[in-house]
Amino acid sequence: MNNFTFNIPTDIRFGKGQIECLSQELEKYGKRVLLVYGGGSIKKNGIYDQVMEQLKDFDVWELSGITPNPRVSKVREGSLLCKKHKVDVILAVGGGSTIDATKHIAAAACYEGDPWELVLDKTKVLKALPFAVVLTICATGSEMNCGAVITNEETNEKLELNTPLLYPRLSICDPTYLYTLPKSQTAAGTVDILSHVMEQYFQPNDEAYITDVMSEAVMKTVVTYGPIAMEDSDNYEARSNLMWASTIALNHLLTVGKGGAWSVHPIEHVVSGLYDITHGFGLAILTPAWMEHILNEDTKKRFARFARTVFGVVNEDDMIAAKAGIVAIREFFKELGMPETLSEVGIDDSKLMWMSKEAVRTSGISTRAYVKLDEENVYEILKKSM
């Protein structure tokens, strides 16, 4: 196992009715709150009213309209609000996009330059406002980590800001808040959770046995409960298991003793940064193509273990089992209603080489990934995904 540091300062409050602690916990940081949320679904499903009841004794300013693939322009707007009103604490009510935008706002509010500079050089993040989360979508795991993915709509760059200063102080995770999610969001979130675990499971170091076993358990949980949550939206068992799987998937627990660059996410970030497609859709399209591209005599054992453990493939031949696993994950994504090709989501082949170069330029995929990929390799994966 590789050396590692494991320290997660986020206070998780999981389960029904945990919103009741919000006012008491926020009060620790002050009375001036910036409330950040997305397109307004929280007003339709009643979560907004519950939050505002908790904030009735606070001074509250609102920043709505956070979109999927959150944009740096909204971060600029939020940071200005924080500075103007001397905000003490930020509250993100939503999923990964809202939380990621909030993280960037928290850092930008304590910085005098342009917020995008913090993405390009995280050493400039010297301070951040405290912030809390009320989670309404499980997918990114952003409620218990210190990373934020932000899109610069002017340059079409989609990059990550990551620093220990950006852990949420508090995250309220109530599975009942997921009941009203559209099937497509549940499905896309399920893909994202599974992909997060796979990115950490398929790494250069395969000696962290305990981490791999935990990863397999989380992946099996996702494969089991994702379809159930889609078909029975009020199923608390499915929603709670899926929500906790989402949090565990990206709170660093499943990367301890491992280490290395991710493979599919860097490619998808370039695709969705340029075309603004749903992140989970892009992952569902690209993951099987990546698996097929790197499957060889050196990788077949790991892929076979994945296939047997997660999808129950029964075959003693590693290569046959590995190929069956790729078929199984394709079928799983199809069961969730995910698109299978980039052309299905309106993407043509005109920018494939540009995206290939960007994926290599903006990540460690060519030097530290499970199987190192250069521009030509990424191009072939994208081409196979058309």
Secondary structure, DSSP 8 states (H G I E B T S, - for coil): ----------EEEESTTGGGGHHHHHTTT-SEEEEE-SSSHHHHSSHHHHHHHHTTTSEEEEE----SS-BHHHHHHHHHHHHHHT-SEEEEEESHHHHHHHHHHHHHTT-SS-THHHHH-GGG------EEEEE---SS-GGGSSEEEEEETTTTEEEEEE-GGG--SEEEE-GGGGTT--HHHHHHHHHHHHHHHHHHHSSS----HHHHHHHHHHHHHHHHHHHHHHH-TT-HHHHHHHHHHHHHHTSSGGGTT---B-SHHHHHHHHHHHH---HHHHHHHHHHHHHHHH-STTTHHHHHHHHHHHH----SSHHHHHHHHHHHHHHHHHHTT---SGGGGT--STTHHHHHHHHHHTSSTTTTBSS---HHHHHHHHHHT-
